[in-house]
Amino acid sequence: MTHRFQTVESADYRNGMARLAAAVNIVTTRTADGRFGFTASAVCSVSDAPATLLACINRTSSCFPAFDRARFFSVNTLAPSHEALSDLFGGKTSMTERFSSGRWVEGRTGVPVLEDALVSFECELANAFDEGTHRVLFGRVIDLRSSDQEAALLYYSRRYVAWNNS
């Protein structure tokens, strides 16, 4: 007989997750309606053969409909100098306002790529599924751009933290 355990309370879970440092990323796509993007810390590697990562998006997000239809997306990992850009993409600002900041270029598939990101992974959607409040997007990495920057922007204990490799 399988015993099913109760999950922890949402507030306890959020407090625990605040203790898990994570890289800050901006996930972007393009549809016929324009460019869309959001700030995400729920991004991680899945496999290196084939090169695959995952990114999670809240299904109540204003840009969820665009990602629901998108075949391609980009994950752009941020440096400490991108803190204001992260706030812009994490807030209630319009997509036009979000993309008016930062240096965006068109990737191989037409999605917006942050020119000075630590690393940008351009992906083709391989799979997606819903879990709780979010959709998990699995992307096959079809292009990668990286910079020489060493410092990364992390999110820890509900605030930004700069991490430097030197």
Backbone bond lengths (Angstrom), bond angles and torsions (degrees), N, CA, C in turn:
res aa  C-N    CA-C-N  psi(-1)  N-CA   C-N-CA  omega(-1)  CA-C   N-CA-C  phi
1 M - - - 1.443 - - 1.530 108.94 -
2 T 1.315 116.09 132.46 1.458 121.98 -179.80 1.519 109.19 -90.11
3 H 1.329 115.06 127.22 1.457 120.22 177.46 1.522 108.70 -96.27
4 R 1.300 117.53 131.14 1.461 122.14 179.83 1.526 108.94 -101.98
5 F 1.309 116.58 122.53 1.452 122.36 -179.37 1.519 110.77 -89.77
6 Q 1.306 116.07 148.97 1.466 122.18 174.30 1.527 108.35 -72.38
7 T 1.315 116.75 145.58 1.457 119.33 173.92 1.523 109.09 -81.57
8 V 1.321 116.26 161.22 1.460 120.69 178.31 1.522 109.09 -68.51
9 E 1.312 116.06 162.05 1.460 121.70 178.61 1.532 110.03 -63.63
10 S 1.333 116.42 147.49 1.464 121.68 -178.31 1.523 112.41 -56.20
11 A 1.328 117.35 -43.77 1.476 120.33 -178.83 1.524 110.59 -64.58
12 D 1.333 117.48 -41.22 1.462 120.74 177.93 1.531 110.89 -64.00
13 Y 1.329 115.56 -40.73 1.455 119.76 178.45 1.527 110.95 -63.13
14 R 1.332 117.54 -47.12 1.463 120.94 179.20 1.529 110.99 -60.15
15 N 1.330 117.13 -41.18 1.466 120.57 177.92 1.525 111.07 -64.41
16 G 1.308 117.49 -39.20 1.463 120.85 176.82 1.516 111.42 -66.15
17 M 1.330 117.03 -43.26 1.464 120.71 -179.70 1.522 111.48 -65.94
18 A 1.333 117.71 -26.14 1.462 120.54 177.00 1.532 110.80 -63.63
19 R 1.316 116.95 -20.81 1.467 121.91 179.21 1.532 112.25 -88.28
20 L 1.323 116.99 -1.07 1.461 122.58 179.43 1.531 108.17 -101.38
21 A 1.321 116.74 103.27 1.467 120.53 -179.68 1.523 109.14 -65.31
22 A 1.330 115.66 141.54 1.466 120.46 -178.73 1.518 110.21 -143.91
23 A 1.327 115.37 146.31 1.456 120.86 173.74 1.524 108.96 -65.16
24 V 1.327 116.10 147.64 1.459 121.42 177.89 1.528 107.72 -99.71
25 N 1.324 115.82 131.45 1.458 122.79 -176.26 1.518 110.23 -131.97
26 I 1.318 115.58 155.18 1.462 120.99 167.54 1.520 106.24 -115.02
27 V 1.329 115.36 123.14 1.459 122.31 -179.94 1.524 106.95 -101.14
28 T 1.335 116.75 130.25 1.459 120.75 -174.54 1.528 111.39 -130.62
29 T 1.323 114.71 159.51 1.457 121.56 171.79 1.523 108.62 -153.11
30 R 1.311 115.52 173.32 1.468 121.56 175.68 1.522 107.31 -136.48
31 T 1.320 114.71 136.44 1.461 121.05 173.76 1.529 107.34 -127.68
32 A 1.301 116.58 -177.50 1.467 120.49 176.21 1.527 110.91 -61.00
33 D 1.340 117.27 -21.94 1.462 122.08 -179.66 1.526 113.26 -87.25
34 G 1.336 118.64 -3.37 1.460 120.72 178.49 1.511 113.30 124.94
35 R 1.353 113.65 -162.30 1.467 121.36 -178.75 1.528 110.02 -94.61
36 F 1.321 115.34 144.29 1.459 122.00 -179.32 1.523 108.86 -137.92
37 G 1.339 116.26 148.88 1.453 119.19 178.41 1.512 112.40 -167.16
38 F 1.324 115.18 158.39 1.460 121.93 179.63 1.523 109.41 -149.37
39 T 1.325 116.14 156.52 1.458 122.29 175.82 1.519 108.86 -83.49
40 A 1.347 115.88 137.68 1.459 120.42 -178.59 1.520 110.87 -143.80
41 S 1.314 115.35 137.89 1.466 120.28 169.23 1.526 109.78 -108.40
42 A 1.331 117.44 -12.18 1.464 122.10 179.33 1.528 109.18 -86.93
43 V 1.333 114.62 74.27 1.463 123.58 -179.97 1.514 106.97 -137.70
44 C 1.320 117.96 136.06 1.463 118.89 175.49 1.521 111.48 -159.49
45 S 1.318 114.70 164.12 1.451 122.05 177.12 1.524 109.42 -72.46
46 V 1.321 116.00 143.96 1.460 121.66 175.62 1.525 109.83 -110.93
47 S 1.346 116.51 -47.51 1.459 120.96 -175.40 1.521 109.34 -158.46
48 D 1.333 116.40 153.95 1.463 118.80 173.55 1.524 111.71 -103.55
49 A 1.320 117.49 -3.62 1.470 121.01 178.67 1.525 109.63 -144.70
50 P 1.319 119.68 93.30 1.460 125.32 -1.39 1.526 111.09 -78.71
51 A 1.321 115.38 155.77 1.465 121.27 -179.54 1.529 109.13 -58.99
52 T 1.327 115.54 114.90 1.465 121.71 -174.57 1.519 109.52 -141.96
53 L 1.323 116.31 138.20 1.456 121.50 172.74 1.515 108.92 -129.48
54 L 1.319 115.57 170.51 1.458 119.64 174.68 1.509 109.93 -129.01
55 A 1.313 115.04 150.48 1.465 123.27 175.61 1.521 107.17 -139.82
56 C 1.315 116.11 141.90 1.467 120.77 -178.69 1.523 110.28 -110.38
57 I 1.331 115.37 138.65 1.461 122.05 177.48 1.523 109.25 -128.76
58 N 1.321 115.79 135.16 1.457 121.02 176.37 1.533 108.20 -68.43
59 R 1.323 116.12 132.12 1.466 119.62 -177.23 1.529 113.03 -71.09
60 T 1.349 117.86 -10.68 1.467 120.31 175.32 1.527 111.74 -93.18
61 S 1.320 117.57 -0.34 1.465 121.96 179.71 1.525 110.49 -61.67
62 S 1.329 115.68 144.85 1.465 119.97 179.44 1.527 112.14 -62.71
63 C 1.308 118.17 -25.20 1.468 119.66 -179.25 1.533 112.36 -99.53
64 F 1.331 117.59 5.24 1.463 119.07 178.64 1.528 113.47 -57.25
65 P 1.348 119.60 -43.32 1.472 118.05 179.77 1.531 113.15 -56.32
66 A 1.326 117.47 -35.47 1.469 120.09 178.19 1.524 110.65 -66.47
67 F 1.325 117.25 -43.28 1.469 120.37 179.87 1.525 111.27 -71.87
68 D 1.312 116.53 -25.32 1.464 121.05 176.84 1.529 110.97 -66.25
69 R 1.335 116.86 -29.14 1.472 121.87 -178.95 1.527 113.29 -100.50
70 A 1.318 117.85 -11.14 1.463 121.11 -170.31 1.525 112.39 -78.55
71 R 1.325 115.04 142.07 1.463 121.48 174.21 1.524 111.01 -94.14
72 F 1.352 116.55 -26.69 1.462 121.87 -177.37 1.517 110.27 -126.60
73 F 1.334 115.81 150.76 1.456 121.53 173.86 1.515 109.15 -152.42
74 S 1.329 115.06 164.87 1.455 121.61 -179.72 1.519 109.01 -128.03
75 V 1.330 115.69 138.90 1.467 122.34 174.60 1.526 106.55 -111.65
76 N 1.328 116.34 119.01 1.463 123.60 -175.20 1.524 109.07 -115.00
77 T 1.322 117.49 111.96 1.462 122.54 -177.10 1.531 109.00 -85.07
78 L 1.333 115.49 131.52 1.461 121.67 -168.90 1.518 114.32 -94.99
79 A 1.339 114.11 151.14 1.460 124.24 172.42 1.531 108.15 -97.47
80 P 1.345 118.47 165.97 1.469 120.03 179.04 1.531 113.65 -55.98
81 S 1.316 118.52 -29.03 1.461 121.06 179.18 1.526 112.52 -68.83
82 H 1.321 118.02 -9.13 1.465 122.73 -178.97 1.533 113.79 -97.97
83 E 1.326 117.68 11.52 1.469 120.11 -176.05 1.530 112.03 -56.15
84 A 1.330 118.25 -46.52 1.470 121.11 -179.79 1.526 110.43 -63.85
85 L 1.325 117.20 -37.14 1.466 121.07 178.01 1.528 110.42 -64.65
86 S 1.322 116.39 -40.41 1.462 120.60 176.82 1.522 111.01 -60.15
87 D 1.335 116.33 -44.37 1.470 120.48 178.12 1.523 110.93 -61.04
88 L 1.317 116.67 -41.59 1.461 121.94 -179.54 1.530 110.64 -60.63
89 F 1.327 116.60 -45.71 1.461 121.11 -178.63 1.534 112.49 -77.17
90 G 1.307 117.03 -13.83 1.463 120.73 178.89 1.511 112.88 -96.72
91 G 1.316 116.90 -5.14 1.460 120.78 -174.50 1.505 113.42 -100.44
92 K 1.297 114.23 -162.55 1.469 122.04 -177.33 1.532 111.47 -96.41
93 T 1.320 117.12 20.62 1.456 120.67 -177.65 1.526 110.83 -76.87
94 S 1.316 115.45 157.35 1.467 120.60 179.63 1.529 109.58 -69.70
95 M 1.323 115.61 159.80 1.459 120.20 178.57 1.528 110.30 -64.56
96 T 1.322 117.23 -36.28 1.462 120.53 178.24 1.517 110.22 -60.30
97 E 1.339 116.64 -45.02 1.462 121.21 179.70 1.528 111.10 -66.35
98 R 1.323 117.27 -39.69 1.466 120.66 179.73 1.531 110.52 -58.95
99 F 1.322 116.18 -47.94 1.465 120.05 -175.45 1.525 113.27 -82.06
100 S 1.349 117.64 -4.32 1.464 119.41 176.38 1.526 110.77 -77.34
101 S 1.320 117.48 -14.26 1.463 122.58 175.99 1.526 108.75 -107.12
102 G 1.300 115.59 154.74 1.466 119.95 -178.49 1.517 110.85 83.08
103 R 1.316 115.32 164.84 1.465 121.39 179.40 1.526 108.60 -105.69
104 W 1.306 116.59 100.27 1.457 123.17 -175.88 1.524 110.45 -101.26
105 V 1.319 115.69 135.37 1.459 121.74 174.68 1.523 107.74 -123.71
106 E 1.312 115.26 162.59 1.465 119.91 178.77 1.525 108.69 -85.63
107 G 1.321 115.40 126.59 1.456 120.31 177.63 1.517 111.93 -76.97
108 R 1.305 115.15 179.74 1.463 122.21 -178.70 1.521 112.81 -54.76
109 T 1.337 116.03 -34.82 1.470 120.89 -177.47 1.525 112.34 -98.59
110 G 1.330 117.35 2.81 1.454 121.05 179.85 1.519 114.51 95.83
111 V 1.331 118.16 -5.35 1.465 119.79 179.23 1.524 109.77 -78.03
112 P 1.340 117.12 153.47 1.463 120.04 178.07 1.527 110.90 -70.07
113 V 1.334 115.17 133.64 1.465 122.72 177.85 1.525 107.27 -124.63
114 L 1.320 116.72 131.14 1.461 121.73 179.29 1.528 108.62 -75.34
115 E 1.329 114.97 114.98 1.465 121.22 -171.85 1.530 113.59 -57.68
116 D 1.338 117.99 -37.73 1.462 120.36 -176.62 1.533 113.06 -108.73
117 A 1.326 117.25 27.21 1.468 120.76 175.03 1.525 109.44 -65.75
118 L 1.332 117.28 155.47 1.466 120.15 173.55 1.522 109.49 -57.00
119 V 1.318 114.41 -46.36 1.463 121.75 175.58 1.522 106.98 -154.46
120 S 1.313 115.48 144.21 1.464 121.55 175.29 1.518 107.94 -124.66
121 F 1.315 115.61 130.36 1.457 122.47 178.40 1.521 107.78 -111.08
122 E 1.308 117.15 113.51 1.456 120.35 176.78 1.525 107.04 -92.04
123 C 1.323 116.33 127.15 1.455 121.28 -169.48 1.521 113.33 -126.16
124 E 1.321 114.62 150.68 1.458 122.05 167.03 1.516 106.77 -104.49
125 L 1.322 116.41 130.50 1.459 120.66 -179.10 1.519 109.99 -61.11
126 A 1.321 117.01 121.46 1.462 122.82 -179.89 1.524 111.52 -100.79
127 N 1.324 116.15 -32.30 1.451 121.10 -176.87 1.523 108.12 -166.26
128 A 1.298 116.92 159.67 1.464 121.89 175.77 1.516 108.53 -155.39
129 F 1.320 115.65 144.61 1.462 118.42 172.35 1.515 109.50 -150.26
130 D 1.317 114.61 156.01 1.457 121.80 -179.23 1.517 109.82 -94.30
131 E 1.330 114.72 136.74 1.456 121.74 174.96 1.517 107.28 -142.14
132 G 1.325 116.75 119.52 1.459 120.30 -177.90 1.517 110.35 58.79
133 T 1.320 115.84 -127.94 1.471 121.80 -176.82 1.525 113.48 -86.00
134 H 1.332 117.84 -4.93 1.455 121.11 -170.64 1.528 113.89 -120.06
135 R 1.325 114.90 161.23 1.454 122.00 168.39 1.525 107.04 -109.25
136 V 1.317 116.00 133.39 1.458 122.19 177.15 1.526 107.11 -97.12
137 L 1.331 115.67 119.88 1.462 122.04 179.48 1.524 108.86 -100.84
138 F 1.316 117.55 123.11 1.457 121.75 175.46 1.523 107.71 -101.04
139 G 1.319 116.81 121.21 1.453 121.01 -177.56 1.510 112.44 -117.05
140 R 1.326 116.10 129.98 1.465 121.40 171.53 1.516 106.77 -81.27
141 V 1.296 117.00 123.59 1.462 121.55 -175.95 1.523 109.08 -77.34
142 I 1.343 115.23 117.17 1.467 119.96 -177.43 1.524 112.21 -110.61
143 D 1.341 116.36 -9.10 1.460 119.90 173.96 1.525 107.36 -156.75
144 L 1.322 115.98 150.10 1.457 121.78 -177.45 1.524 108.15 -143.51
145 R 1.317 115.71 134.00 1.467 122.26 175.19 1.515 107.31 -128.26
146 S 1.324 116.96 136.42 1.463 118.71 177.77 1.520 110.22 -134.48
147 S 1.326 115.31 157.67 1.462 121.80 179.88 1.521 108.76 -110.81
148 D 1.317 115.74 176.24 1.464 121.46 178.99 1.524 112.33 -90.92
149 Q 1.330 116.94 -0.50 1.461 119.91 -179.08 1.526 110.18 -62.03
150 E 1.320 115.62 145.39 1.462 120.39 -179.15 1.529 112.98 -107.32
151 A 1.329 117.43 -23.59 1.463 120.53 -175.94 1.521 110.39 -87.50
152 A 1.336 115.99 139.33 1.462 122.07 -179.33 1.528 110.22 -118.13
153 L 1.327 115.51 151.00 1.459 121.74 174.37 1.522 107.72 -94.95
154 L 1.325 115.61 120.14 1.459 121.44 178.60 1.524 109.23 -113.02
155 Y 1.331 114.93 159.90 1.459 120.98 173.17 1.516 106.39 -118.11
156 Y 1.343 115.96 121.44 1.458 121.47 -176.87 1.517 108.70 -148.97
157 S 1.310 116.48 134.79 1.461 122.60 178.11 1.528 111.29 54.51
158 R 1.352 114.24 41.79 1.466 123.69 175.97 1.530 113.39 63.22
159 R 1.321 116.43 29.26 1.463 119.72 175.78 1.525 109.34 -152.19
160 Y 1.327 115.05 162.06 1.456 120.84 176.92 1.521 110.68 -76.98
161 V 1.319 114.98 144.11 1.457 122.23 176.95 1.523 107.16 -137.07
162 A 1.329 116.11 132.19 1.468 120.06 175.61 1.514 108.34 -88.74
163 W 1.312 115.59 133.21 1.464 120.44 177.07 1.515 107.74 -120.72
164 N 1.330 115.72 129.15 1.443 120.29 -179.02 1.519 109.21 -118.84
165 N 1.311 116.69 134.62 1.452 123.18 -175.89 1.527 112.26 -76.18
166 S 1.330 118.84 -11.00 1.460 119.37 -176.49 1.512 112.68 -90.46
